Structures are given as structure tokens and as C-alpha cells.
Amino acid sequence: MQLVLPLFQQMSVYLLIVYVFSKTPLFRPLASLSSWPIHKLMVYAIFSGFCIMGTYFGQQTLGAVANTRAIGAILGGLLGGPFVGIAVGLTGGLHRFSMGGFTDVACAISTTWEGFLGGLIHAFWQRCGQTERIFNPWQAFFLGLFAEGCQMAIILIVAHPFDKAKALVEVIALPMMLANATGAALFMSFIRDAKFRAEELAATISDRALRIARRCVGVLEQGFNAKSANTIAEIVKDETGVAAVAITDREHILAFTGMGADHHKVGRPISSSITLDAIRFNRVVFADGLSTPYRCSIRADCELGSSLVVPLKGEKEVVGTIKLYEPKRKLFRNLNRSLGVGIAGVLSNQLLHDQLQANRALLAEAELRALEAKVNPHFLFNSLNTVAAVLRRDAKKARELIVHLAGFLRGNLGRHSVTVTLAEEFAHIDHYLAIEKVRFGDRLSYSAELAVDLEGEKVPALAVQTLVENAIKHGISQAEEGGSVKLVAELVGREVRIFIEDSAARAPVKNDGLGLTLVRERFAALGVSCTLQLHHEPGQYTRAELSWPKGVLP
């Protein structure tokens, strides 16, 4: 038992090194159980080093070395798996073998065996889908006891002379079993605590970032301006608890809230060099006031002592920054650093989304304007010919036809929005069908039904009109005897459904024709998903069915 105190002293030095090491980034892969080869290699290198260190810290006893080498081998196997455990144990064992002594072979074998034991436990819990149990310190403790018991048995079997091996085991067995088991348990507790701290930090960051994201939803829809920036700055300050938050565009301060608001005035040109660097080079700039000095560019006696500046990225370039500040008497927390970068990412994504939506709306409007400006020349020519023909025999009918034609052209060319109400769209279609009715005579009949509660529902302009034109062009005009067109708009649950049915029963047509594609794209450009299908019943009808959720179009 005389070895207990020296071994525990060695273990304390060993664990002090481990504790310091646990504060470095190299420690993180140990808690991740990653299967990446580079991480496996890191586990091997780290625990092989601890194996060798444990041997050097050992105590010379009866021609052998009482040591804490087993800690490295056991944990290398527990955290890296069987192959890594064997590799760590073999490396530590060969190093011990190179030092000689009558137990050199036994120690090489036992250290490799200890690494393999740790790897077996790792593989068992992975197979059971309970990887969290790998990090149990009590498991490491009892594994350390068992592994060192195995080492004592291997020494008795392999080392010669037996009497000397027996005497050695009687002296070192209990101290080494206790020291290595306790060391393995404490080492594992460091790893588990580091893992829990990392997970807790990640959960805290995610929770706050999600809360901020939820509160910021829709704020930027009206543009990236002083009003939206001030709202976001207040939200970020409230959620992070920092001393102050500022938001800038590329040239001016858009919003500032918190400490220093008396001289960091909204609308003031950006004068901070770190802010200008963040915009110019598209990078995060952190001035902690210690390693990187921070000085307010506006007032020398400003109480702010540190600043994190994160660029906000638009579609093509940096559009501004978000800046978090802490006072001179307070250190900038790493949590808030991570949150600041995450918040900027959320806001940048919202800016990109809003820019994309704005671009899609502009594209939809441009397409509509082009469509409105391009009246089908054949339709116009046919309509004018019809007016001329009717004028000779029925002046009253000709006047009615001219009124319908004027209404149709006014609807086509005089729109000021990419969407219209269904009542307006049906009125426009009525003008169109009235003109076509005169042209086709008895070969065309039509009816239209619009549910009262859908009269104010918005629809992309000319979307339904396009489908009606398809029914006339590809259906009625192709049938020698003509036919009828039926238009129905109804509410089914929370879904608007429109049916355009013609009785021409032409040959089956494709669902990806140009007209149908244009209608789908018109909805998509407004950010709305619609369903549009053609159904054909030979000898009976061809029906276009269009539907979308009620109330989603602006």
C-alpha cells in the first residue's frame, strides 16, 4: 500500500494536464464519437500520448514500473472503438517494451488488451444504440479495475521468474487498480462534462437564435430601412442582454439602442474603422478591448469597451452590419459572440428571401405587362371583322359587341396590379365570351357561376382567362358542330376550385402545355402553390381544374 500515495500523486499531475487540455479545441473530438478518419486519428494520437505520459510518470518498483498507463489505453478504446483501442494500447505497450525490464512483454500485451477491452464496450453500446452510456464515469471506473486485474494476471502468466512476478503483483496490484480506475473515471467525467457543456451551449444558442428568428419574421418584408432595423435591434438587445445593438447599411447608422445611444445617432455616417472593414472585406470583426483594442470613433469618453461587428449579406454584396456592444467593465461573453454571428446569418437569409420575393414579384408583373400589351392579333382581327359583319344587319348588336370589345381591351391593357379579384376576372372573361359568341353564333354556348363568397378572392390576372381561351381555341373552334363552355368557381373547404369545361371532347392534351405552364408560373411568381390538371373524357368533355388555398394571394 506504500505505492497508493505516489500513484495518486502521479495521477493528480496527469489529470491536471488533462484538465488544462480539456479547455482546448483539440479536446472537442473526444466528446463527439465521430466516425471521421481524422477524428479517429486524433483520438489515437491523444491517448497514445497519455499512455506514454503515464509510463514516464510511473514509479520504479521491484524492477518494474508502477504507472497509470492503462488510463490512456482504456479511454482510447472507449472513445475510439476496437481498432483505435488496439492501436493505442499497442503503441503504449511497445513504448513500455522499449524500456526493458522483466515485465516488458507482459506490459506490452496487457496494455494492448486494455485498449481492446475499452473498444469492445464502445462497440457494444453503439450496437445497442445507447452511445451516451460510453461516457459513464462509473463504467470507466469498473472497467479500469477489471483491466488492471487482467494485467496482474498477464504478469503472473508471462513474466519470469514467477516468484519475482508474484512479489511484484502483491505490491502493485491494489494501488494500480485503484489509481487507474479512479483516473479513468475522473478523465471520463471531464470528457462528459465538456460534452454536456458544449451541448448546453449549443442548445442555448439555438433556442435564443430561434426565438430571435421568430420575433424577426416579417420585419424585413417592408424593406431594410430605419424602421425595420430599429425593431430588430430592440429584439436582439432584449434577447442577448448586451449593452447596445446597432444596425447599419453600407454608409449610415440605421438603428442604435442601448448604452451610448446619446451620441451614436441614427442617420450618422459610419466612422468606425472596424465596421468599414467588416463591410469592405465581408468578414466578422471582434474588438474585445483586450487583445484587440476598441475605441469609440465618435466620443472618447464613451462607456462601450468591446464590439462584435458581423456583416449582413444580400444577394450580391454586403448590405450592412449588425453590431453588438459591451461596456468597458464587462467581458464580451462567448455565448453572445456565437449568437451575434448566428443572428446575422438569420437576418441575411431573411434579406435574401425578401429580395428573391421582390424579384419574383417584379418578374411576374413584367410578364403580366408583356401579356397585357400583346393582344392576340388574330382575336382582334376576327373581332373587328365580326363587328363589321354585324354592323350591316344589326346596328344594336354591333354596338353591344363594341362595348364588349372595349371592356375586354380595357381589362387587358388597363390593369395596375398583378392580381385581380375573381369578380373582375369573371367580368373580363364575360366580355371575351360575348365577343366569341357573336363570332361562333349557335356553335358556342357558355355559362359562368361564381360563388358569392369568392367574389373578392384574388387571382393572378388573366390566369383563368388563359384557360378559357384554351377551351375555345383547342376545343370549340376545332369541333365542326361547336359546343358549350362551362366556368365554375366554388369554395371546397379552405380551397378555391375553378372548373373550365368544354364539350368538344377533343383528343387528350398534355398537362404541360404552354398555356398551363404560364398559369402555374404566374402563381409560383407570387409565392403560391396551385394545382392545375386537365381531365379528358372521350366523347363527353375536356375539363381544366385549377385550385389553390383561399386567402393566400395579396
C-alpha positions in Angstrom: 0.0 0.0 0.0 3.1 2.3 0.1 2.5 2.9 -3.6 -1.0 4.3 -3.3 0.1 7.8 -2.4 2.8 8.2 -5.1 0.5 6.7 -7.7 -2.4 9.1 -6.8 0.1 12.0 -6.8 1.1 11.0 -10.3 -2.5 10.6 -11.3 -3.2 14.1 -10.0 -0.5 15.6 -12.1 -1.8 13.6 -15.0 -5.3 14.8 -14.5 -4.2 18.4 -14.1 -2.7 18.1 -17.6 -5.9 16.6 -18.8 -8.0 19.4 -17.3 -5.9 22.1 -19.0 -6.1 20.1 -22.2 -9.9 19.9 -21.9 -10.1 23.7 -22.4 -8.5 23.5 -25.9 -10.3 22.9 -29.2 -8.4 19.6 -29.6 -10.5 18.1 -26.8 -13.8 18.5 -28.6 -13.5 15.5 -30.9 -13.1 13.2 -27.9 -16.7 14.0 -26.9 -18.2 13.7 -30.4 -17.7 9.9 -31.1 -17.2 11.0 -34.7 -16.5 8.3 -37.3 -14.5 10.6 -39.4 -11.0 9.2 -40.0 -9.3 12.5 -39.0 -11.1 12.4 -35.6 -10.2 8.7 -35.1 -6.6 9.6 -35.8 -6.8 12.4 -33.3 -8.2 10.1 -30.6 -5.4 7.7 -31.4 -2.7 10.4 -31.2 -4.1 12.0 -28.0 -4.5 8.8 -26.0 -1.3 7.2 -27.2 0.4 10.4 -25.8 -1.4 9.9 -22.5 -0.3 6.2 -22.4 3.3 7.2 -22.9 3.0 10.0 -20.4 1.5 7.6 -17.8 4.6 5.4 -18.2 7.0 8.3 -17.7 5.2 9.3 -14.6 5.5 5.8 -13.2 7.2 4.7 -10.0 10.1 2.2 -10.2 9.2 -0.8 -8.1 10.9 -4.2 -7.8 12.5 -3.9 -11.3 9.2 -2.8 -12.9 7.2 0.4 -13.3 4.0 1.0 -11.4 2.1 3.5 -13.6 -1.1 5.0 -14.8 -0.6 4.0 -18.5 -3.8 2.0 -18.5 -6.0 5.1 -18.4 -4.9 6.2 -21.9 -5.4 2.7 -23.4 -8.9 2.2 -21.8 -10.2 5.6 -22.8 -8.7 5.3 -26.2 -10.8 2.2 -26.8 -13.9 3.6 -25.1 -13.9 6.7 -27.3 -12.4 5.4 -30.5 -13.7 1.8 -30.8 -11.9 -1.5 -31.0 -9.4 -0.7 -33.7 -8.4 2.6 -32.2 -8.2 1.0 -28.8 -5.9 -1.8 -30.0 -3.7 0.8 -31.8 -3.4 3.0 -28.7 -2.7 0.0 -26.5 -0.1 -1.4 -28.9 1.6 2.0 -29.1 1.7 2.4 -25.3 2.7 -1.2 -24.9 5.6 -1.0 -27.4 6.8 2.1 -25.7 6.8 0.3 -22.4 8.6 -2.7 -24.0 11.3 -0.4 -25.3 12.2 0.5 -21.7 13.0 -3.2 -20.8 12.6 -5.0 -17.6 11.4 -8.5 -16.8 7.7 -7.3 -17.2 8.2 -5.7 -20.6 6.4 -8.3 -22.7 3.6 -8.7 -20.1 3.1 -4.9 -20.0 3.0 -4.7 -23.8 0.4 -7.5 -24.0 -1.7 -6.2 -21.1 -1.8 -2.6 -22.4 -3.0 -3.8 -25.9 -5.6 -5.9 -24.1 -6.8 -2.9 -22.1 -7.3 -0.8 -25.2 -9.2 -3.7 -26.8 -11.5 -4.1 -23.8 -12.4 -0.4 -24.0 -13.1 -0.8 -27.7 -15.4 -3.8 -27.0 -17.5 -1.7 -24.6 -17.6 1.1 -27.3 -18.8 -1.3 -30.0 -21.4 -2.9 -27.6 -23.1 0.4 -26.8 -23.0 1.5 -30.4 -24.7 -1.7 -31.5 -27.4 -1.2 -28.8 -27.9 2.4 -30.0 -27.0 3.8 -26.5 -23.8 5.7 -27.2 -24.5 8.1 -24.3 -23.5 5.2 -21.9 -20.0 5.2 -23.2 -19.5 8.4 -21.2 -20.5 6.9 -17.9 -17.6 7.5 -15.3 -18.6 4.6 -13.2 -18.3 2.3 -16.2 -14.8 3.6 -16.8 -14.0 3.0 -13.1 -15.1 -0.7 -13.1 -13.5 -1.2 -16.5 -10.3 0.2 -15.0 -10.5 -2.3 -12.1 -11.1 -5.2 -14.4 -8.5 -4.2 -16.9 -5.8 -3.8 -14.3 -6.8 -7.2 -12.7 -6.2 -8.7 -16.2 -2.8 -7.0 -16.3 -1.8 -8.6 -13.0 -2.9 -12.0 -14.3 -0.9 -11.5 -17.5 2.2 -10.5 -15.5 1.9 -13.7 -13.4 1.5 -15.8 -16.6 4.1 -14.2 -18.8 6.8 -12.6 -16.6 9.7 -14.7 -15.3 10.8 -15.7 -12.8 7.4 -16.4 -11.3 8.4 -15.7 -7.7 9.6 -12.2 -8.7 6.4 -11.6 -10.7 4.3 -12.8 -7.8 6.1 -10.5 -5.4 5.6 -7.5 -7.8 1.9 -8.2 -8.2 1.4 -8.4 -4.4 2.9 -4.9 -4.1 1.4 -3.1 -7.1 -1.9 -4.8 -7.8 -4.2 -2.9 -5.4 -2.6 0.6 -5.8 -2.5 0.4 -9.6 -6.1 -0.9 -9.8 -7.4 1.9 -7.6 -5.2 4.6 -9.3 -6.0 3.6 -12.9 -9.7 3.0 -12.2 -10.1 6.3 -10.4 -8.1 8.2 -13.1 -10.1 6.7 -15.9 -13.4 7.7 -14.1 -12.2 11.2 -13.5 -10.9 11.6 -17.0 -14.2 10.4 -18.4 -16.1 12.8 -16.2 -14.0 15.7 -17.7 -15.0 14.5 -21.2 -18.6 14.1 -20.2 -18.8 17.5 -18.6 -17.2 19.0 -21.7 -19.7 17.3 -23.9 -22.6 18.4 -21.7 -21.3 22.0 -21.7 -20.9 22.0 -25.4 -24.5 20.6 -25.9 -25.9 23.0 -23.4 -24.2 26.0 -25.1 -25.4 24.8 -28.5 -29.0 24.3 -27.1 -28.9 27.8 -25.6 -27.6 29.4 -28.7 -30.2 27.5 -30.9 -33.0 28.4 -28.5 -32.2 32.1 -28.5 -31.5 32.2 -32.2 -34.8 30.6 -32.9 -36.6 32.9 -30.6 -35.0 35.9 -32.3 -35.8 34.5 -35.7 -39.4 34.0 -34.8 -39.7 37.6 -33.5 -38.0 38.9 -36.6 -40.2 37.1 -39.1 -41.9 39.6 -41.4 -40.0 42.6 -40.1 -37.9 43.0 -43.2 -40.8 42.5 -45.6 -41.2 46.2 -45.9 -37.5 46.6 -46.7 -34.2 47.1 -45.0 -34.7 50.6 -43.6 -34.5 52.5 -40.3 -37.9 51.3 -39.1 -37.3 47.6 -39.6 -33.7 48.0 -38.4 -34.8 49.6 -35.1 -37.3 46.8 -34.5 -34.7 44.2 -35.0 -32.1 46.0 -32.8 -34.6 46.1 -29.9 -35.3 42.4 -30.3 -31.7 41.4 -30.4 -30.8 43.6 -27.4 -33.7 42.1 -25.4 -32.8 38.5 -26.2 -29.0 38.8 -25.8 -28.8 41.2 -22.9 -25.8 43.1 -24.4 -25.2 46.7 -23.6 -26.1 48.0 -27.0 -27.0 46.9 -30.5 -26.6 48.9 -33.8 -27.6 48.1 -37.3 -26.1 49.9 -40.3 -26.4 49.9 -44.1 -23.2 50.4 -46.1 -23.0 54.1 -45.3 -25.1 55.1 -42.3 -26.4 54.0 -38.9 -29.9 52.8 -39.4 -30.7 51.9 -35.7 -28.9 52.1 -32.3 -30.4 51.1 -29.0 -28.8 50.9 -25.5 -25.7 52.4 -23.9 -24.2 55.2 -26.0 -27.4 56.0 -27.9 -27.0 59.7 -26.9 -24.1 60.1 -29.4 -24.5 57.1 -31.8 -27.2 58.9 -33.7 -29.4 57.3 -36.3 -28.5 58.6 -39.8 -24.9 59.4 -38.8 -22.3 58.3 -41.4 -20.3 55.2 -40.4 -16.9 56.4 -39.0 -15.8 53.2 -37.2 -12.9 51.5 -39.0 -13.8 48.0 -37.8 -17.3 48.5 -39.3 -15.9 49.7 -42.6 -13.5 46.7 -42.6 -16.4 44.3 -42.0 -18.3 45.8 -44.9 -15.3 46.1 -47.2 -13.9 42.6 -46.6 -17.1 40.7 -45.8 -15.8 39.3 -42.5 -16.7 39.3 -38.8 -14.6 41.7 -36.8 -14.3 41.3 -33.0 -12.7 44.0 -30.9 -12.7 42.6 -27.3 -10.9 45.6 -25.8 -8.1 43.4 -24.6 -6.2 41.6 -27.3 -7.8 43.7 -30.0 -8.4 47.3 -28.8 -11.7 49.1 -29.2 -12.2 52.8 -29.2 -15.4 54.6 -30.0 -14.9 56.7 -33.1 -17.5 59.3 -32.0 -16.7 60.2 -28.4 -13.5 59.5 -26.4 -15.3 59.0 -23.1 -17.8 56.5 -24.5 -18.6 53.7 -22.0 -18.6 51.0 -24.6 -15.5 48.8 -24.4 -15.9 45.9 -26.8 -17.7 45.3 -30.1 -18.7 42.5 -32.4 -19.4 43.6 -36.0 -21.0 41.0 -38.3 -21.7 41.7 -42.0 -25.3 41.3 -43.3 -25.1 39.7 -46.8 -27.5 40.5 -49.6 -27.9 38.8 -52.9 -24.7 40.2 -54.4 -22.8 42.1 -51.7 -22.7 43.1 -48.0 -25.8 45.4 -47.5 -24.9 46.4 -43.9 -23.8 45.2 -40.5 -25.2 44.2 -37.1 -23.1 45.3 -34.1 -23.2 44.1 -30.5 -21.5 46.1 -27.8 -20.5 45.5 -24.1 -19.3 48.2 -21.6 -15.6 48.6 -20.6 -16.3 46.9 -17.2 -17.7 43.8 -18.7 -16.2 41.0 -20.8 -17.9 40.0 -24.0 -19.4 36.5 -23.5 -18.6 33.8 -26.0 -22.3 32.9 -26.0 -23.1 36.4 -27.3 -20.3 36.1 -29.9 -21.9 32.9 -31.2 -25.4 34.4 -31.1 -24.2 37.6 -32.9 -22.9 35.5 -35.8 -26.0 33.3 -35.8 -28.4 36.3 -35.8 -26.5 37.9 -38.7 -27.0 34.6 -40.6 -30.7 34.6 -39.9 -31.1 38.2 -40.9 -29.0 37.7 -44.1 -31.3 34.8 -45.1 -34.4 36.9 -44.5 -32.9 39.7 -46.6 -32.1 37.2 -49.4 -35.6 35.7 -49.1 -37.2 39.1 -49.3 -35.1 40.2 -52.2 -35.9 37.0 -54.0 -39.6 37.5 -53.4 -39.4 41.1 -54.6 -37.6 40.0 -57.7 -40.2 37.3 -58.4 -43.0 39.8 -58.0 -41.2 42.2 -60.4 -40.8 39.3 -62.8 -44.4 38.3 -62.5 -45.5 41.9 -63.1 -43.2 42.3 -66.1 -44.6 39.1 -67.6 -48.2 40.3 -67.0 -47.4 43.7 -68.5 -46.0 41.9 -71.6 -49.0 39.7 -71.8 -51.4 42.6 -71.4 -49.6 44.6 -74.0 -49.7 41.7 -76.5 -53.3 41.4 -77.5 -53.7 38.3 -79.8 -53.8 39.9 -83.3 -55.9 37.1 -84.7 -58.5 37.7 -82.0 -58.5 41.4 -82.6 -58.7 41.0 -86.3 -61.5 38.4 -86.1 -63.4 40.7 -83.6 -63.2 43.7 -85.9 -64.4 41.6 -88.8 -67.3 40.4 -86.8 -68.2 43.9 -85.8 -68.1 44.9 -89.5 -70.3 42.0 -90.5 -72.9 42.5 -87.7 -73.0 46.3 -88.3 -74.6 45.7 -91.8 -77.5 43.7 -90.4 -77.9 44.7 -86.7 -76.6 48.0 -85.5 -77.8 47.5 -82.0 -76.0 44.2 -81.8 -72.9 45.8 -83.3 -72.9 48.5 -80.5 -73.1 45.8 -77.9 -70.2 44.0 -79.5 -68.1 47.1 -79.5 -68.9 47.7 -75.8 -67.7 44.2 -75.0 -64.6 44.6 -77.1 -63.8 47.9 -75.4 -64.3 46.3 -72.0 -62.1 43.4 -72.9 -59.3 45.7 -74.2 -59.6 47.9 -71.2 -59.2 44.9 -68.9 -56.2 43.7 -70.9 -54.4 47.0 -71.1 -55.5 49.0 -68.1 -54.6 46.8 -65.1 -52.4 48.3 -62.4 -51.8 45.1 -60.3 -50.6 41.6 -60.9 -53.7 40.2 -59.1 -57.4 40.9 -59.6 -60.5 39.7 -57.8 -62.3 36.8 -59.2 -65.3 39.1 -59.8 -63.1 41.3 -62.1 -61.6 38.2 -63.8 -65.1 36.8 -64.5 -66.3 40.1 -65.8 -63.3 40.2 -68.2 -64.0 36.6 -69.3 -67.6 37.6 -69.9 -66.5 40.3 -72.4 -64.3 37.8 -74.1 -67.0 35.1 -74.4 -69.7 37.6 -75.5 -67.4 38.5 -78.4 -66.7 34.9 -79.3 -70.4 34.1 -79.0 -71.2 36.6 -81.8 -68.4 35.1 -83.9 -69.3 31.5 -83.5 -73.1 32.1 -83.3 -75.1 28.9 -82.4 -71.9 26.9 -82.4 -71.0 28.3 -78.9 -72.9 28.5 -75.7 -71.5 29.3 -72.3 -72.3 29.7 -68.6 -70.4 31.1 -65.7 -71.0 30.5 -61.9 -69.1 32.4 -59.2 -69.8 31.7 -55.6 -70.7 34.9 -53.7 -68.1 34.3 -51.0 -65.4 34.2 -53.7 -66.1 37.4 -55.5 -63.3 39.2 -53.5 -60.8 36.3 -53.7 -57.6 37.4 -55.5 -56.2 35.5 -58.5 -53.3 36.3 -60.9 -54.6 38.5 -63.6 -55.5 36.6 -66.9 -54.9 33.2 -65.3 -58.4 32.0 -65.6 -58.8 33.9 -68.9 -55.9 31.9 -70.4 -57.7 28.6 -69.6 -60.9 29.8 -71.1 -59.1 30.9 -74.3 -57.6 27.4 -74.4 -61.0 25.8 -74.2 -62.2 28.0 -77.2 -59.0 27.7 -79.3 -58.3 24.0 -78.8 -61.9 22.8 -78.2 -64.9 24.6 -79.6 -63.1 26.1 -82.7 -61.9 22.6 -83.6 -65.3 20.9 -83.4 -67.4 21.2 -86.5 -70.6 21.3 -84.5 -69.2 23.6 -81.9 -70.1 23.1 -78.2 -70.5 24.7 -74.8 -68.1 26.1 -72.3 -68.9 26.0 -68.6 -67.0 28.0 -66.0 -67.5 27.4 -62.2 -65.7 28.8 -59.2 -66.5 27.3 -55.8 -65.1 27.0 -52.3 -64.3 23.5 -51.2 -63.2 23.5 -47.5 -60.4 26.1 -47.4 -59.6 25.7 -51.1 -60.7 27.7 -54.1 -61.5 25.4 -57.1 -62.2 26.6 -60.6 -63.5 24.3 -63.4 -63.4 25.2 -67.1 -65.1 22.5 -69.1 -65.8 22.4 -72.8 -68.0 19.8 -74.5 -65.8 19.4 -77.6 -64.1 16.3 -76.1 -61.1 16.7 -78.3 -58.2 14.3 -78.3 -56.4 14.1 -75.0 -54.0 17.0 -74.4 -50.8 17.3 -72.3 -50.8 18.7 -68.8 -47.5 20.6 -69.6 -48.7 22.7 -72.5 -47.6 26.4 -72.8 -50.9 27.9 -71.5 -51.0 25.7 -68.4 -47.3 26.3 -67.8 -47.8 30.0 -67.9 -50.7 29.8 -65.4 -48.6 27.7 -63.0 -45.6 30.1 -63.3 -47.9 33.1 -62.6 -48.9 31.5 -59.3 -45.3 30.5 -58.5 -44.1 34.0 -59.1 -46.4 35.2 -56.4 -45.1 32.6 -54.0 -48.3 30.4 -54.1 -48.5 26.8 -55.0 -51.5 25.9 -57.2 -52.8 22.6 -58.6 -53.7 22.6 -62.3 -54.7 19.4 -64.2 -56.5 18.6 -67.5 -59.1 15.7 -67.4 -60.4 14.2 -70.7 -63.5 12.0 -71.0 -63.7 10.8 -74.7 -66.9 11.9 -76.3 -68.1 13.9 -73.3 -65.8 16.7 -72.2 -62.4 18.2 -71.6 -62.0 19.9 -68.2 -59.3 22.1 -66.7 -59.3 22.1 -62.9 -57.4 24.9 -61.0 -57.2 25.1 -57.2 -55.2 27.0 -54.5 -55.6 27.8 -50.8 -58.1 30.6 -50.1 -56.8 33.9 -49.0 -53.1 33.4 -49.7 -52.8 35.8 -52.7 -52.2 39.5 -51.9 
